Amino acid sequence: MLPFWVAGAGIIASIIAFFFVGTKDGANQKELMFALHKGTIVASVLVVAFASVITNFLFQDREDYGWRVFSCICIGLFAGVLIGQVSLTSMTAIRT
């Protein structure tokens, strides 16, 4: 059940983070990139919070194992965000 719960939490976090992404009209590329980064960070923080609650709930009787799984979720999330940010930054550098 854990992957489904975490995936669902990720969808909810993405919907919430959507409202944090915004710029004024006529924004330059730096401001647009900052808005995207802000959305990614908000969604990531929310996923970590949701995953903490989910693992705590699902692994009540095996807390040690639950925190290990939570650590794996955090490592995977960090790696995914890092890859996404590096790709986005490198694509921006290529265009300029």
The first five atom37 places (N, CA, C, CB, O) and aatype in JSON, in Angstrom:
{
  "aatype": [12, 10, 14, 13, 17, 19, 0, 7, 0, 7, 9, 9, 0, 15, 9, 9, 0, 13, 13, 13, 19, 7, 16, 11, 3, 7, 0, 2, 5, 11, 6, 10, 12, 13, 0, 10, 8, 11, 7, 16, 9, 19, 0, 15, 19, 10, 19, 19, 0, 13, 0, 15, 19, 9, 16, 2, 13, 10, 13, 5, 3, 1, 6, 3, 18, 7, 17, 1, 19, 13, 15, 4, 9, 4, 9, 7, 10, 13, 0, 7, 19, 10, 9, 7, 5, 19, 15, 10, 16, 15, 12, 16, 0, 9, 1, 16],
  "atom_mask": [
    [1, 1, 1, 1, 1],
    [1, 1, 1, 1, 1],
    [1, 1, 1, 1, 1],
    [1, 1, 1, 1, 1],
    [1, 1, 1, 1, 1],
    [1, 1, 1, 1, 1],
    [1, 1, 1, 1, 1],
    [1, 1, 1, 0, 1],
    [1, 1, 1, 1, 1],
    [1, 1, 1, 0, 1],
    [1, 1, 1, 1, 1],
    [1, 1, 1, 1, 1],
    [1, 1, 1, 1, 1],
    [1, 1, 1, 1, 1],
    [1, 1, 1, 1, 1],
    [1, 1, 1, 1, 1],
    [1, 1, 1, 1, 1],
    [1, 1, 1, 1, 1],
    [1, 1, 1, 1, 1],
    [1, 1, 1, 1, 1],
    [1, 1, 1, 1, 1],
    [1, 1, 1, 0, 1],
    [1, 1, 1, 1, 1],
    [1, 1, 1, 1, 1],
    [1, 1, 1, 1, 1],
    [1, 1, 1, 0, 1],
    [1, 1, 1, 1, 1],
    [1, 1, 1, 1, 1],
    [1, 1, 1, 1, 1],
    [1, 1, 1, 1, 1],
    [1, 1, 1, 1, 1],
    [1, 1, 1, 1, 1],
    [1, 1, 1, 1, 1],
    [1, 1, 1, 1, 1],
    [1, 1, 1, 1, 1],
    [1, 1, 1, 1, 1],
    [1, 1, 1, 1, 1],
    [1, 1, 1, 1, 1],
    [1, 1, 1, 0, 1],
    [1, 1, 1, 1, 1],
    [1, 1, 1, 1, 1],
    [1, 1, 1, 1, 1],
    [1, 1, 1, 1, 1],
    [1, 1, 1, 1, 1],
    [1, 1, 1, 1, 1],
    [1, 1, 1, 1, 1],
    [1, 1, 1, 1, 1],
    [1, 1, 1, 1, 1],
    [1, 1, 1, 1, 1],
    [1, 1, 1, 1, 1],
    [1, 1, 1, 1, 1],
    [1, 1, 1, 1, 1],
    [1, 1, 1, 1, 1],
    [1, 1, 1, 1, 1],
    [1, 1, 1, 1, 1],
    [1, 1, 1, 1, 1],
    [1, 1, 1, 1, 1],
    [1, 1, 1, 1, 1],
    [1, 1, 1, 1, 1],
    [1, 1, 1, 1, 1],
    [1, 1, 1, 1, 1],
    [1, 1, 1, 1, 1],
    [1, 1, 1, 1, 1],
    [1, 1, 1, 1, 1],
    [1, 1, 1, 1, 1],
    [1, 1, 1, 0, 1],
    [1, 1, 1, 1, 1],
    [1, 1, 1, 1, 1],
    [1, 1, 1, 1, 1],
    [1, 1, 1, 1, 1],
    [1, 1, 1, 1, 1],
    [1, 1, 1, 1, 1],
    [1, 1, 1, 1, 1],
    [1, 1, 1, 1, 1],
    [1, 1, 1, 1, 1],
    [1, 1, 1, 0, 1],
    [1, 1, 1, 1, 1],
    [1, 1, 1, 1, 1],
    [1, 1, 1, 1, 1],
    [1, 1, 1, 0, 1],
    [1, 1, 1, 1, 1],
    [1, 1, 1, 1, 1],
    [1, 1, 1, 1, 1],
    [1, 1, 1, 0, 1],
    [1, 1, 1, 1, 1],
    [1, 1, 1, 1, 1],
    [1, 1, 1, 1, 1],
    [1, 1, 1, 1, 1],
    [1, 1, 1, 1, 1],
    [1, 1, 1, 1, 1],
    [1, 1, 1, 1, 1],
    [1, 1, 1, 1, 1],
    [1, 1, 1, 1, 1],
    [1, 1, 1, 1, 1],
    [1, 1, 1, 1, 1],
    [1, 1, 1, 1, 1]
  ],
  "atom_positions": [
    [[0.8, -1.21, 0.0], [0.0, 0.0, 0.0], [0.84, 1.27, 0.0], [-0.91, 0.0, 1.18], [0.41, 2.31, -0.49]],
    [[2.03, 1.17, 0.54], [2.86, 2.36, 0.7], [3.11, 3.1, -0.62], [4.17, 1.98, 1.31], [2.94, 4.32, -0.65]],
    [[3.49, 2.43, -1.71], [3.73, 3.18, -2.95], [2.49, 3.93, -3.44], [4.2, 2.25, -4.04], [2.61, 5.04, -3.97]],
    [[1.32, 3.35, -3.27], [0.1, 4.02, -3.7], [-0.21, 5.25, -2.85], [-1.08, 3.06, -3.66], [-0.61, 6.29, -3.36]],
    [[-0.01, 5.11, -1.55], [-0.24, 6.24, -0.64], [0.74, 7.38, -0.91], [-0.14, 5.78, 0.82], [0.35, 8.55, -0.93]],
    [[2.01, 7.04, -1.12], [3.02, 8.07, -1.37], [2.77, 8.72, -2.74], [4.45, 7.47, -1.31], [2.93, 9.94, -2.88]],
    [[2.39, 7.93, -3.73], [2.08, 8.5, -5.05], [0.87, 9.44, -4.96], [1.8, 7.37, -6.08], [0.87, 10.51, -5.56]],
    [[-0.14, 9.03, -4.22], [-1.3, 9.9, -4.02], [-0.94, 11.17, -3.29], [0.0, 0.0, 0.0], [-1.44, 12.25, -3.62]],
    [[-0.07, 11.05, -2.3], [0.4, 12.24, -1.58], [1.19, 13.15, -2.52], [1.27, 11.84, -0.37], [1.11, 14.37, -2.41]],
    [[1.94, 12.55, -3.43], [2.69, 13.35, -4.41], [1.76, 14.13, -5.33], [0.0, 0.0, 0.0], [2.05, 15.27, -5.69]],
    [[0.66, 13.51, -5.72], [-0.32, 14.22, -6.55], [-0.93, 15.39, -5.8], [-1.43, 13.25, -7.02], [-1.06, 16.49, -6.34]],
    [[-1.29, 15.15, -4.56], [-1.86, 16.23, -3.74], [-0.83, 17.34, -3.52], [-2.34, 15.68, -2.37], [-1.17, 18.53, -3.59]],
    [[0.42, 16.96, -3.27], [1.48, 17.96, -3.07], [1.69, 18.77, -4.35], [2.8, 17.28, -2.65], [1.93, 19.98, -4.28]],
    [[1.61, 18.13, -5.5], [1.77, 18.85, -6.77], [0.65, 19.84, -7.0], [1.84, 17.87, -7.92], [0.87, 20.94, -7.5]],
    [[-0.55, 19.43, -6.65], [-1.7, 20.34, -6.8], [-1.54, 21.56, -5.9], [-3.02, 19.62, -6.49], [-1.8, 22.69, -6.31]],
    [[-1.12, 21.33, -4.67], [-0.91, 22.44, -3.74], [0.23, 23.33, -4.24], [-0.6, 21.92, -2.32], [0.12, 24.56, -4.21]],
    [[1.34, 22.72, -4.7], [2.49, 23.5, -5.17], [2.16, 24.3, -6.41], [3.67, 22.58, -5.45], [2.79, 25.33, -6.66]],
    [[1.2, 23.86, -7.18], [0.76, 24.6, -8.37], [0.41, 26.04, -8.03], [-0.45, 23.9, -9.02], [0.69, 26.95, -8.81]],
    [[-0.19, 26.25, -6.87], [-0.63, 27.58, -6.47], [0.53, 28.47, -6.01], [-1.65, 27.47, -5.37], [0.35, 29.67, -5.82]],
    [[1.71, 27.89, -5.83], [2.89, 28.67, -5.44], [3.71, 29.1, -6.66], [3.76, 27.86, -4.5], [4.63, 29.91, -6.52]],
    [[3.37, 28.58, -7.83], [4.1, 28.91, -9.05], [3.38, 30.05, -9.73], [4.23, 27.68, -9.99], [2.24, 29.91, -10.15]],
    [[4.06, 31.16, -9.84], [3.45, 32.31, -10.51], [4.45, 33.44, -10.64], [0.0, 0.0, 0.0], [5.35, 33.6, -9.81]],
    [[4.27, 34.2, -11.68], [5.1, 35.38, -11.91], [4.21, 36.51, -12.4], [6.24, 35.09, -12.92], [3.04, 36.3, -12.73]],
    [[4.77, 37.68, -12.45], [4.04, 38.81, -13.01], [4.14, 38.77, -14.53], [4.6, 40.17, -12.45], [4.97, 38.05, -15.09]],
    [[3.3, 39.52, -15.19], [3.35, 39.59, -16.65], [4.68, 40.18, -17.1], [2.17, 40.43, -17.2], [5.2, 41.11, -16.48]],
    [[5.22, 39.64, -18.17], [6.48, 40.15, -18.71], [7.69, 39.72, -17.91], [0.0, 0.0, 0.0], [8.72, 40.39, -17.94]],
    [[7.6, 38.63, -17.2], [8.72, 38.17, -16.36], [9.86, 37.68, -17.26], [8.26, 37.03, -15.4], [9.64, 37.13, -18.34]],
    [[11.07, 37.9, -16.78], [12.22, 37.41, -17.55], [12.46, 35.94, -17.21], [13.49, 38.26, -17.24], [11.77, 35.35, -16.38]],
    [[13.45, 35.36, -17.87], [13.69, 33.93, -17.71], [14.13, 33.58, -16.29], [14.75, 33.47, -18.7], [13.77, 32.52, -15.78]],
    [[14.88, 34.45, -15.65], [15.32, 34.19, -14.28], [14.12, 34.1, -13.34], [16.28, 35.28, -13.81], [14.08, 33.22, -12.48]],
    [[13.17, 34.99, -13.5], [11.97, 34.97, -12.65], [11.11, 33.74, -12.93], [11.15, 36.24, -12.86], [10.52, 33.16, -12.01]],
    [[11.03, 33.33, -14.19], [10.29, 32.13, -14.54], [10.93, 30.89, -13.94], [10.2, 31.98, -16.06], [10.24, 30.01, -13.42]],
    [[12.24, 30.82, -14.01], [12.96, 29.67, -13.43], [12.79, 29.62, -11.92], [14.45, 29.73, -13.79], [12.63, 28.55, -11.34]],
    [[12.83, 30.8, -11.28], [12.63, 30.85, -9.83], [11.25, 30.33, -9.46], [12.82, 32.28, -9.31], [11.11, 29.62, -8.46]],
    [[10.24, 30.66, -10.25], [8.88, 30.19, -9.98], [8.81, 28.67, -10.09], [7.88, 30.83, -10.95], [8.16, 28.03, -9.27]],
    [[9.48, 28.09, -11.08], [9.5, 26.64, -11.22], [10.23, 25.97, -10.07], [10.15, 26.25, -12.55], [9.79, 24.96, -9.54]],
    [[11.36, 26.55, -9.68], [12.13, 26.01, -8.55], [11.3, 26.07, -7.27], [13.45, 26.79, -8.37], [11.3, 25.13, -6.47]],
    [[10.59, 27.17, -7.09], [9.76, 27.33, -5.89], [8.68, 26.25, -5.84], [9.13, 28.73, -5.86], [8.43, 25.67, -4.78]],
    [[8.05, 25.99, -6.96], [7.03, 24.94, -7.01], [7.6, 23.58, -6.7], [0.0, 0.0, 0.0], [6.97, 22.79, -6.0]],
    [[8.78, 23.3, -7.23], [9.42, 22.01, -6.97], [9.77, 21.85, -5.5], [10.69, 21.86, -7.83], [9.55, 20.78, -4.92]],
    [[10.29, 22.88, -4.9], [10.68, 22.82, -3.49], [9.44, 22.65, -2.6], [11.46, 24.1, -3.09], [9.45, 21.85, -1.67]],
    [[8.39, 23.41, -2.88], [7.17, 23.29, -2.07], [6.6, 21.87, -2.18], [6.11, 24.32, -2.53], [6.23, 21.28, -1.16]],
    [[6.53, 21.34, -3.39], [6.01, 19.98, -3.57], [6.89, 18.96, -2.85], [5.91, 19.64, -5.07], [6.37, 18.02, -2.25]],
    [[8.19, 19.14, -2.91], [9.11, 18.2, -2.26], [8.95, 18.21, -0.74], [10.55, 18.52, -2.63], [8.93, 17.16, -0.11]],
    [[8.85, 19.38, -0.18], [8.68, 19.5, 1.27], [7.36, 18.86, 1.7], [8.73, 20.98, 1.72], [7.29, 18.17, 2.72]],
    [[6.32, 19.1, 0.92], [5.03, 18.49, 1.23], [5.08, 16.97, 1.13], [3.95, 19.05, 0.31], [4.49, 16.27, 1.96]],
    [[5.76, 16.45, 0.12], [5.86, 15.0, -0.03], [6.62, 14.4, 1.16], [6.57, 14.63, -1.35], [6.24, 13.34, 1.66]],
    [[7.66, 15.05, 1.6], [8.41, 14.55, 2.77], [7.5, 14.54, 4.0], [9.67, 15.42, 3.04], [7.5, 13.58, 4.77]],
    [[6.73, 15.6, 4.19], [5.82, 15.66, 5.34], [4.75, 14.58, 5.24], [5.16, 17.05, 5.44], [4.48, 13.87, 6.21]],
    [[4.14, 14.44, 4.06], [3.12, 13.42, 3.87], [3.69, 12.02, 4.05], [2.48, 13.55, 2.49], [3.07, 11.16, 4.68]],
    [[4.88, 11.78, 3.5], [5.5, 10.46, 3.6], [5.82, 10.12, 5.05], [6.79, 10.4, 2.75], [5.71, 8.97, 5.46]],
    [[6.2, 11.12, 5.82], [6.47, 10.89, 7.24], [5.21, 10.43, 7.96], [7.02, 12.17, 7.89], [5.24, 9.47, 8.73]],
    [[4.12, 11.11, 7.7], [2.85, 10.74, 8.34], [2.4, 9.35, 7.86], [1.77, 11.79, 8.03], [1.95, 8.54, 8.67]],
    [[2.53, 9.09, 6.56], [2.09, 7.81, 6.01], [2.91, 6.65, 6.57], [2.2, 7.82, 4.48], [2.34, 5.64, 6.99]],
    [[4.23, 6.8, 6.59], [5.06, 5.71, 7.11], [4.83, 5.52, 8.61], [6.54, 5.98, 6.84], [4.84, 4.39, 9.1]],
    [[4.62, 6.6, 9.32], [4.33, 6.49, 10.75], [3.02, 5.73, 10.97], [4.27, 7.88, 11.4], [2.91, 4.93, 11.9]],
    [[2.03, 5.99, 10.12], [0.74, 5.32, 10.25], [0.82, 3.84, 9.84], [-0.31, 6.04, 9.4], [0.29, 2.98, 10.53]],
    [[1.48, 3.56, 8.72], [1.51, 2.19, 8.2], [2.47, 1.27, 8.96], [1.9, 2.22, 6.75], [2.28, 0.05, 8.96]],
    [[3.48, 1.84, 9.61], [4.47, 1.03, 10.3], [4.46, 1.31, 11.81], [5.87, 1.29, 9.73], [5.52, 1.45, 12.42]],
    [[3.29, 1.39, 12.39], [3.18, 1.68, 13.82], [3.84, 0.62, 14.68], [1.72, 1.82, 14.21], [4.47, 0.94, 15.69]],
    [[3.7, -0.62, 14.3], [4.27, -1.69, 15.11], [5.71, -2.0, 14.74], [3.43, -2.93, 14.97], [6.38, -2.76, 15.45]],
    [[6.21, -1.45, 13.65], [7.6, -1.67, 13.22], [8.25, -0.34, 12.88], [7.66, -2.63, 11.98], [8.62, -0.08, 11.73]],
    [[8.39, 0.51, 13.88], [8.89, 1.87, 13.65], [10.28, 1.89, 13.05], [8.89, 2.63, 14.95], [10.55, 2.73, 12.18]],
    [[11.15, 1.0, 13.47], [12.51, 0.99, 12.94], [12.5, 0.75, 11.44], [13.35, -0.08, 13.64], [13.19, 1.45, 10.69]],
    [[11.74, -0.22, 11.01], [11.62, -0.51, 9.58], [10.95, 0.65, 8.84], [10.82, -1.81, 9.36], [11.35, 1.0, 7.73]],
    [[9.95, 1.25, 9.46], [9.26, 2.39, 8.85], [10.18, 3.56, 8.59], [0.0, 0.0, 0.0], [10.09, 4.2, 7.54]],
    [[11.06, 3.87, 9.55], [11.98, 4.99, 9.35], [13.03, 4.68, 8.29], [12.66, 5.35, 10.68], [13.51, 5.58, 7.6]],
    [[13.39, 3.41, 8.15], [14.29, 3.03, 7.06], [13.63, 3.25, 5.71], [14.73, 1.57, 7.21], [14.26, 3.76, 4.78]],
    [[12.37, 2.86, 5.61], [11.63, 3.07, 4.37], [11.47, 4.57, 4.09], [10.23, 2.39, 4.44], [11.63, 5.02, 2.96]],
    [[11.17, 5.33, 5.13], [11.05, 6.79, 4.98], [12.36, 7.39, 4.5], [10.64, 7.44, 6.31], [12.36, 8.29, 3.66]],
    [[13.49, 6.9, 5.01], [14.8, 7.39, 4.56], [15.0, 7.1, 3.07], [15.93, 6.74, 5.38], [15.53, 7.93, 2.34]],
    [[14.58, 5.92, 2.63], [14.68, 5.58, 1.2], [13.81, 6.51, 0.35], [14.27, 4.11, 0.97], [14.22, 6.91, -0.74]],
    [[12.63, 6.83, 0.85], [11.76, 7.76, 0.13], [12.44, 9.11, 0.01], [10.39, 7.9, 0.85], [12.43, 9.72, -1.07]],
    [[13.03, 9.59, 1.08], [13.7, 10.9, 1.06], [14.9, 10.91, 0.12], [14.16, 11.29, 2.47], [15.11, 11.87, -0.61]],
    [[15.69, 9.84, 0.13], [16.84, 9.74, -0.75], [16.39, 9.74, -2.21], [17.67, 8.47, -0.44], [16.97, 10.43, -3.04]],
    [[15.35, 8.97, -2.52], [14.83, 8.93, -3.89], [14.26, 10.27, -4.32], [0.0, 0.0, 0.0], [14.47, 10.69, -5.46]],
    [[13.55, 10.93, -3.43], [13.0, 12.25, -3.74], [14.12, 13.25, -3.99], [12.08, 12.73, -2.61], [14.06, 14.02, -4.94]],
    [[15.13, 13.24, -3.12], [16.26, 14.16, -3.28], [16.97, 13.92, -4.62], [17.25, 13.99, -2.12], [17.3, 14.86, -5.32]],
    [[17.19, 12.64, -4.96], [17.86, 12.33, -6.22], [17.02, 12.78, -7.41], [18.14, 10.82, -6.32], [17.56, 13.34, -8.37]],
    [[15.72, 12.55, -7.35], [14.85, 12.97, -8.44], [14.81, 14.48, -8.61], [0.0, 0.0, 0.0], [14.87, 14.98, -9.74]],
    [[14.71, 15.2, -7.51], [14.7, 16.66, -7.57], [16.03, 17.18, -8.08], [14.39, 17.27, -6.18], [16.07, 18.11, -8.89]],
    [[17.12, 16.59, -7.63], [18.45, 17.0, -8.09], [18.6, 16.8, -9.59], [19.54, 16.23, -7.34], [19.09, 17.69, -10.29]],
    [[18.19, 15.65, -10.08], [18.26, 15.39, -11.52], [17.4, 16.39, -12.29], [17.8, 13.94, -11.84], [17.83, 16.94, -13.31]],
    [[16.2, 16.64, -11.8], [15.31, 17.59, -12.46], [15.87, 19.0, -12.47], [0.0, 0.0, 0.0], [15.79, 19.69, -13.49]],
    [[16.44, 19.44, -11.36], [16.98, 20.79, -11.28], [18.22, 20.95, -12.16], [17.33, 21.14, -9.83], [18.39, 21.97, -12.82]],
    [[19.07, 19.94, -12.17], [20.27, 20.0, -13.02], [19.88, 20.01, -14.49], [21.22, 18.8, -12.72], [20.46, 20.75, -15.28]],
    [[18.91, 19.19, -14.86], [18.47, 19.15, -16.26], [17.86, 20.49, -16.67], [17.45, 18.02, -16.48], [18.15, 21.01, -17.75]],
    [[17.03, 21.04, -15.8], [16.38, 22.31, -16.1], [17.42, 23.42, -16.22], [15.35, 22.66, -15.03], [17.33, 24.26, -17.11]],
    [[18.38, 23.42, -15.33], [19.44, 24.44, -15.36], [20.31, 24.3, -16.6], [20.31, 24.36, -14.11], [20.66, 25.29, -17.23]],
    [[20.65, 23.05, -16.94], [21.5, 22.86, -18.12], [20.76, 23.19, -19.4], [22.01, 21.42, -18.17], [21.37, 23.7, -20.35]],
    [[19.47, 22.92, -19.47], [18.69, 23.28, -20.65], [18.61, 24.81, -20.78], [17.27, 22.67, -20.58], [18.62, 25.33, -21.9]],
    [[18.52, 25.5, -19.67], [18.5, 26.95, -19.71], [19.83, 27.5, -20.17], [18.15, 27.51, -18.34], [19.87, 28.47, -20.93]],
    [[20.92, 26.9, -19.73], [22.26, 27.35, -20.12], [22.51, 27.12, -21.6], [23.33, 26.62, -19.29], [23.17, 27.93, -22.25]],
    [[21.97, 26.04, -22.14], [22.16, 25.74, -23.56], [21.44, 26.75, -24.43], [21.68, 24.33, -23.89], [21.94, 27.14, -25.49]],
    [[20.28, 27.19, -24.0], [19.47, 28.13, -24.8], [20.06, 29.53, -24.83], [18.06, 28.2, -24.26], [19.83, 30.28, -25.78]],
    [[20.83, 29.89, -23.8], [21.36, 31.26, -23.76], [22.73, 31.35, -24.37], [21.42, 31.77, -22.35], [23.32, 32.43, -24.41]]
  ]
}
